[in-house]
């Protein structure tokens, strides 16, 4: 077993890293390994100077600061593990740093745009009721698209008005869904879901083909189609409604730590980016409406 495979196995066992995360780490480590092999070095004999030279080469090749910072983060994690388990005596990247990357502000929607998007599905059809319910839950709960499509029937509790969400690292959290989303979910469970499923006893809450859970890609296509219907022209991402959820909560005075818990962020600094979004919105409102803006 290679040292990369051993590290990725440890990452999966100890941290519950997803396949997507493991693939990203493997790409970063393979790229660094390829560079080292040109100088007859290995991952375990690399020097800080060699890494700094490579970062300079990447900058000259047009790689952005954010990409280099992510690469450094991946390799640091590997070398911390390698030192902890005795593969190396000292961490070659312990004192290597890059300039701090200013967090990019996530794209979001205004409240009236969210309302138009929620109203876009044709709720006269089972598919429309399903899509409306999914959009309502996505916005009301601040879910990741992967969390939404992965929901099972036993993850929702209409009596208590909560959803049990399985997030990153297989960590569960309970999120309130609100009255509007709960009403749509009740209607969906009563009428649309039985009509869409050949076997309603299957666990998927929102089925795609063959009564299996809908894929993220399928739902993303549905969002884009409904955005066109709603007349929303700004760029969207699968996380747009999640960003809107967080930003709108903060705009209306929610506590940052509460938003952190609802989003399932393990680190408060990840949530703090939304304070910048809210601040930017306030500054724009001031500029648009204050007589001396």
TORFILUM-467373 format. One record per residue (C-alpha): x, y negated, z negated; residue in three letters. Coordinates in Angstrom, 2 decimals, m for minus. Layout:
N
        c1        c2        c3   mimi
         X         Y         Z    Ala
...
This chain:
293
        c1        c2        c3   mimi
      0.00      0.00      0.00    Unk
      1.36     m3.43      0.93    Unk
      1.74     m6.16     m1.66    Unk
     m1.01     m8.13      0.12    Unk
     m3.43     m5.19     m0.17    Unk
     m2.55     m4.75     m3.84    Unk
     m3.20     m8.42     m4.52    Unk
     m6.53     m8.44     m2.68    Unk
     m7.65     m5.32     m4.53    Unk
     m6.85     m7.07     m7.82    Unk
     m8.74    m10.16     m6.68    Unk
    m11.79     m8.04     m5.91    Unk
    m11.63     m6.02     m9.11    Unk
    m10.86     m8.84    m11.54    Unk
    m12.74    m11.76    m10.02    Unk
    m15.41    m10.13     m7.87    Unk
    m14.19    m12.05     m4.82    Unk
    m16.46    m11.83     m1.79    Unk
    m15.47    m10.29      1.54    Unk
    m15.35    m13.79      3.01    Unk
    m12.93    m14.98      0.31    Unk
    m10.74    m11.89      0.64    Unk
    m10.55    m12.33      4.42    Unk
     m9.49    m15.97      4.01    Unk
     m6.73    m15.05      1.54    Unk
     m5.53    m12.28      3.85    Unk
     m5.27    m14.71      6.80    Unk
     m3.29    m17.22      4.74    Unk
     m0.90    m14.61      3.36    Unk
     m0.41    m13.01      6.78    Unk
      0.43    m16.40      8.32    Unk
      3.00    m17.12      5.59    Unk
      4.43    m13.62      5.89    Unk
      4.84    m14.08      9.64    Unk
      6.82    m17.28      9.10    Unk
      9.09    m15.63      6.54    Unk
      9.85    m12.63      8.74    Unk
     11.41    m14.96     11.33    Unk
     14.15    m15.65      8.79    Unk
     14.36    m12.06      7.54    Unk
     12.58    m13.03      4.31    Unk
      9.58    m11.47      2.63    Unk
      6.69    m12.72      0.55    Unk
      8.59    m11.75     m2.59    Unk
     11.89    m13.43     m1.62    Unk
     10.52    m16.74     m0.33    Unk
     12.01    m20.02     m1.52    Unk
     10.30    m23.36     m2.25    Unk
     12.46    m24.98      0.45    Unk
     11.18    m22.55      3.07    Unk
      7.60    m23.36      2.17    Unk
      8.16    m27.13      2.33    Unk
      9.76    m26.74      5.77    Unk
      6.78    m24.77      6.99    Unk
      4.33    m27.37      5.69    Unk
      6.23    m30.04      7.61    Unk
      6.05    m27.91     10.74    Unk
      2.32    m27.50     10.29    Unk
      1.85    m31.26      9.93    Unk
      3.78    m31.81     13.18    Unk
      1.54    m29.22     14.85    Unk
     m1.53    m31.22     13.86    Unk
     m2.77    m29.31     10.82    Unk
     m4.68    m31.62      8.50    Unk
     m3.81    m32.26      4.86    Unk
     m6.90    m30.38      3.74    Unk
     m5.82    m27.26      5.65    Unk
     m2.32    m27.36      4.16    Unk
     m3.73    m27.91      0.67    Unk
     m5.99    m24.86      1.05    Unk
     m3.01    m22.81      2.23    Unk
     m0.97    m23.90     m0.80    Unk
     m3.85    m22.97     m3.10    Unk
     m4.07    m19.47     m1.58    Unk
     m0.35    m18.83     m1.86    Unk
     m0.14    m20.18     m5.40    Unk
     m2.81    m17.72     m6.47    Unk
     m0.84    m14.88     m4.90    Unk
      2.43    m15.86     m6.57    Unk
      0.80    m16.28     m9.98    Unk
     m0.47    m12.72     m9.66    Unk
      2.91    m11.45     m8.39    Unk
      4.74    m12.98    m11.36    Unk
      2.15    m11.76    m13.86    Unk
      2.51     m8.17    m12.64    Unk
      6.30     m8.25    m12.42    Unk
      6.74     m8.34     m8.64    Unk
      8.85    m11.52     m8.94    Unk
     10.80    m13.16    m11.76    Unk
      9.80    m16.74    m10.95    Unk
      7.07    m18.46     m8.98    Unk
      8.61    m20.15     m5.90    Unk
      5.66    m22.52     m5.56    Unk
      5.29    m23.51     m9.21    Unk
      6.65    m27.02     m8.62    Unk
      5.50    m27.49     m5.03    Unk
      2.74    m30.04     m4.56    Unk
      0.86    m31.78     m1.79    Unk
     m0.87    m35.18     m1.91    Unk
     m4.33    m34.93     m3.39    Unk
     m7.08    m34.49     m0.85    Unk
     m9.94    m36.90     m1.22    Unk
    m13.13    m34.84     m1.31    Unk
    m15.23    m35.22      1.80    Unk
    m18.79    m36.26      1.11    Unk
    m21.26    m33.53      2.05    Unk
    m23.90    m34.28      4.64    Unk
    m27.33    m34.64      3.14    Unk
    m30.84    m35.86      3.96    Unk
    m32.96    m38.72      2.69    Unk
    m36.03    m37.72      0.71    Unk
    m38.41    m38.62      3.55    Unk
    m36.34    m36.49      5.95    Unk
    m36.57    m33.52      3.58    Unk
    m40.33    m34.02      3.45    Unk
    m40.55    m33.98      7.25    Unk
    m38.43    m30.83      7.41    Unk
    m40.60    m29.05      4.85    Unk
    m43.72    m29.95      6.84    Unk
    m42.28    m28.72     10.16    Unk
    m43.20    m24.98     10.06    Unk
    m46.61    m23.99     11.43    Unk
    m48.23    m22.63      8.27    Unk
    m51.12    m21.25     10.29    Unk
    m48.95    m18.21     11.01    Unk
    m47.26    m15.69      8.68    Unk
    m43.85    m16.69     10.07    Unk
    m44.60    m20.33      9.40    Unk
    m45.64    m19.60      5.81    Unk
    m42.46    m17.60      5.33    Unk
    m40.27    m20.42      6.69    Unk
    m42.10    m23.07      4.66    Unk
    m41.65    m21.00      1.50    Unk
    m37.96    m20.47      2.19    Unk
    m37.37    m24.17      2.81    Unk
    m39.28    m25.09     m0.34    Unk
    m37.22    m22.67     m2.44    Unk
    m33.96    m23.76     m0.83    Unk
    m34.63    m27.40     m1.69    Unk
    m36.38    m26.89     m5.05    Unk
    m33.69    m24.57     m6.40    Unk
    m30.56    m25.83     m4.66    Unk
    m29.73    m22.35     m3.40    Unk
    m27.00    m21.33     m1.03    Unk
    m28.48    m19.83      2.15    Unk
    m26.80    m16.51      1.30    Unk
    m28.49    m16.58     m2.12    Unk
    m31.87    m17.33     m0.57    Unk
    m31.86    m14.56      2.04    Unk
    m30.49    m12.13     m0.56    Unk
    m33.43    m12.57     m2.94    Unk
    m35.46     m9.50     m3.80    Unk
    m39.06     m9.32     m4.92    Unk
    m38.14     m8.66     m8.55    Unk
    m35.92    m11.79     m8.66    Unk
    m38.87    m14.19     m8.83    Unk
    m41.14    m14.74    m11.81    Unk
    m44.18    m16.81    m10.89    Unk
    m45.57    m16.77    m14.41    Unk
    m42.46    m18.43    m15.80    Unk
    m41.70    m20.33    m12.60    Unk
    m38.07    m19.21    m12.29    Unk
    m35.84    m17.45     m9.78    Unk
    m32.98    m15.15    m10.78    Unk
    m30.15    m15.89     m8.37    Unk
    m27.08    m13.74     m7.75    Unk
    m24.32    m16.24     m6.98    Unk
    m20.59    m16.14     m6.28    Unk
    m18.67    m13.52     m8.20    Unk
    m21.94    m11.61     m8.71    Unk
    m22.90    m14.04    m11.48    Unk
    m26.62    m14.39    m12.20    Unk
    m28.36    m17.63    m13.09    Unk
    m31.99    m18.59    m13.70    Unk
    m33.26    m21.59    m11.73    Unk
    m36.69    m23.25    m12.12    Unk
    m38.55    m23.45     m8.83    Unk
    m41.07    m26.23     m9.51    Unk
    m44.82    m26.23     m8.91    Unk
    m44.80    m26.86     m5.16    Unk
    m42.35    m24.07     m4.36    Unk
    m44.13    m21.72     m6.76    Unk
    m47.47    m22.36     m5.03    Unk
    m46.00    m21.63     m1.61    Unk
    m44.29    m18.51     m2.92    Unk
    m47.55    m17.24     m4.40    Unk
    m49.32    m17.81     m1.07    Unk
    m46.50    m16.14      0.83    Unk
    m46.51    m13.06     m1.41    Unk
    m50.27    m12.73     m1.15    Unk
    m50.74    m13.20      2.59    Unk
    m47.66    m13.61      4.76    Unk
    m45.20    m11.07      3.37    Unk
    m47.61     m8.10      3.64    Unk
    m48.33     m9.15      7.22    Unk
    m44.64     m9.34      8.13    Unk
    m43.51     m6.06      6.58    Unk
    m44.21     m2.53      7.68    Unk
    m43.40     m1.33      4.16    Unk
    m44.15     m4.07      1.57    Unk
    m42.53     m1.94     m1.15    Unk
    m39.08     m2.64      0.33    Unk
    m37.03     m4.97     m1.90    Unk
    m36.27     m7.85      0.51    Unk
    m38.24    m10.95     m0.45    Unk
    m37.82    m12.54      2.98    Unk
    m37.59     m9.81      5.63    Unk
    m35.92     m9.97      9.00    Unk
    m35.79     m6.97     11.29    Unk
    m36.71     m3.55     10.01    Unk
    m37.91     m4.88      6.64    Unk
    m34.30     m5.69      5.73    Unk
    m33.24     m9.03      4.28    Unk
    m33.05    m11.81      6.82    Unk
    m29.51    m12.71      7.88    Unk
    m27.99    m16.11      7.14    Unk
    m27.55    m16.69     10.86    Unk
    m31.24    m16.08     11.59    Unk
    m32.38    m18.49      8.90    Unk
    m29.87    m21.11     10.02    Unk
    m31.36    m20.95     13.53    Unk
    m34.81    m21.40     11.97    Unk
    m33.64    m24.50     10.07    Unk
    m32.24    m26.08     13.23    Unk
    m35.45    m25.38     15.14    Unk
    m37.57    m26.96     12.40    Unk
    m35.23    m29.95     12.23    Unk
    m35.89    m30.61     15.92    Unk
    m39.64    m30.41     15.25    Unk
    m39.21    m32.85     12.35    Unk
    m37.33    m35.31     14.54    Unk
    m34.14    m35.09     12.46    Unk
    m31.17    m35.90     14.68    Unk
    m28.34    m36.12     12.15    Unk
    m25.95    m33.15     11.94    Unk
    m27.09    m30.38      9.63    Unk
    m25.22    m27.58      7.92    Unk
    m26.51    m24.45      6.15    Unk
    m25.86    m26.31      2.88    Unk
    m27.74    m29.51      3.81    Unk
    m30.77    m28.86      1.59    Unk
    m28.50    m27.72     m1.25    Unk
    m26.63    m31.03     m0.97    Unk
    m29.95    m32.91     m0.86    Unk
    m31.14    m31.05     m3.97    Unk
    m28.07    m32.12     m5.98    Unk
    m27.95    m35.68     m4.67    Unk
    m31.65    m36.36     m5.20    Unk
    m31.50    m34.99     m8.75    Unk
    m28.63    m37.34     m9.58    Unk
    m30.36    m40.26     m7.86    Unk
    m33.30    m39.68    m10.19    Unk
    m31.14    m39.60    m13.31    Unk
    m30.35    m35.91    m13.83    Unk
    m27.39    m35.00    m16.05    Unk
    m24.33    m33.84    m14.11    Unk
    m23.88    m30.73    m16.26    Unk
    m27.49    m29.73    m15.68    Unk
    m26.93    m30.01    m11.93    Unk
    m23.75    m27.94    m12.34    Unk
    m25.72    m25.13    m14.03    Unk
    m28.49    m25.23    m11.44    Unk
    m26.01    m25.05     m8.56    Unk
    m24.03    m22.26    m10.20    Unk
    m20.71    m24.12    m10.08    Unk
    m18.10    m22.68    m12.43    Unk
    m16.13    m25.95    m12.43    Unk
    m17.70    m29.35    m13.14    Unk
    m15.26    m31.01    m10.74    Unk
    m16.99    m29.18     m7.88    Unk
    m20.28    m30.80     m8.86    Unk
    m18.77    m34.26     m9.31    Unk
    m18.55    m34.77     m5.57    Unk
    m22.30    m35.42     m5.62    Unk
    m21.78    m38.42     m7.88    Unk
    m19.84    m39.95     m4.99    Unk
    m22.75    m39.23     m2.66    Unk
    m25.19    m40.87     m5.08    Unk
    m22.86    m43.85     m5.55    Unk
    m22.49    m44.27     m1.80    Unk
    m26.28    m44.28     m1.47    Unk
    m26.63    m46.94     m4.17    Unk
    m24.01    m49.11     m2.50    Unk
    m25.80    m48.81      0.84    Unk
    m29.15    m49.74     m0.76    Unk
    m27.53    m52.78     m2.34    Unk
    m25.98    m53.83      0.97    Unk
    m29.29    m53.38      2.82    Unk
    m31.64    m55.04      0.37    Unk
    m29.80    m57.45     m1.95    Unk
    m29.77    m61.08     m0.71    Unk
    m26.01    m61.20     m1.26    Unk
    m25.33    m57.65     m0.22    Unk
